[in-house]
Amino acid sequence: MSGESTFRLEVRKWLEANCPVEMRQPIASDDDICWGGRRFRFRSEAQRLWMERMVERGWTVPTWPKAYGGAGLDQEAAAILRQEMQVLGCRSPLDSFGIWMLGPALLKYGSEEQKLEHLPRIARGEIRWCQGYSEPGAGSDLASLATRAEVLEDHFLVNGQKIWTTYADQADWIFCLVRTDVTRKQGGISFLLFDMESPGVTTRPILLISGKSPFCETFFDDVKVPRRNLVGEVNGGWTIAKYLLSHEREMIGAAGNATDSRSMGRIAVDALGLDEQGRLLEPDLRSQIARFDTDEAAFGAWMERVAALARRGEANPAVASALKFYGSELNKRRWELIMATMGIEALEWEGARSNDGYLARGWLRTKGNSIEGGTSEVMLNVVAKRILGMPGA
């Protein structure tokens, strides 16, 4: 038996023995997601145990070095872990902007002191992060940001506003782009980390059409940030920002692969049943789902291909924009099909039976996928110019 096969068998046995049955059920509400952080409260003992067991193995961040809370796995071994979790239907033990976005940026650009201070806490789910990028006048044109950080002797003094700051009202810390030089655009931006409980930080939720609000406006009024919380150099934040954005776009794009362990076809069968020939009862819906499941499988294979190219240093840096665009569209299609499959039952807006309208609110939430992390129009422009080599207008 090869080393890869032996590892796969070990992973499978460990997951079967250690993943609680409750943590193998499809996510039914936002409360089923473990975000960690100072204020997080576990929904159940099973949720707590599952995270703690994965933390102990270093499998919340399997490819990170052991010194920073990971398991030191290579990409192939990490892929095996993901595959075996999917086969068993295991939920993610910990979801985190720290894992998806900040962590990779710190691993590449952070000082050793910053890595040791922040990465193990992210891996253990002890700290929850939010992202301070977009501003009222700087969305797709992020380099126009105006939030100012005055460079003083031992700290920065931050003043300004961010918008669409996801979960800012629940986050412990923020990774934030600030302007430290008003005479330059990209070349005048720095990358800071600071505690959301710092004096001068306030948040205000933004109500969405889903009736709930993961987004906030965030305000900074004379916020003092220690110099040691600068990542990289003063005015050197744009390079870090672009690197982190590529991971954000991959994260959003990955939503095109189902977080529910069931395929769309399985969801429809469970909801509608089969005819006498063993086919989904609704023929038109059956055709749409077949196309979707094929496209979802192809997208998953494409993501694996991109990951393999990245390991060899051969991936086009702009491919994250392509992943983000197609994954967003695929996720919206999936939720449209879920609503069509579940029918009027999916429109229930509140109450215990519908988990407070989880399906209806989730469907409405996906409408933002084509805006957040870079609008679809901007992503298509990036693909056209940097992948297809098409001339600009």
BELQUITA-V509705 format. One record per helix or strand of 2 or more residues. SS is the DSSP state (H for helix, E for strand). FROM is the first residue (numbers start at 1). LEN is the number of residues. If there is no record, write none. Layout:
SS:FROM:LEN + SS:FROM:LEN
This chain:
H:3:16 + H:21:4 + H:30:3 + H:45:13 + H:59:3 + H:66:3 + H:75:14 + H:97:13 + H:112:12 + E:129:4 + H:142:3 + E:148:4 + E:155:8 + E:173:7 + H:186:3 + E:189:7 + E:201:5 + E:216:11 + H:227:3 + E:230:2 + H:237:20 + H:264:9 + H:283:29 + H:319:29 + H:358:13 + H:376:12
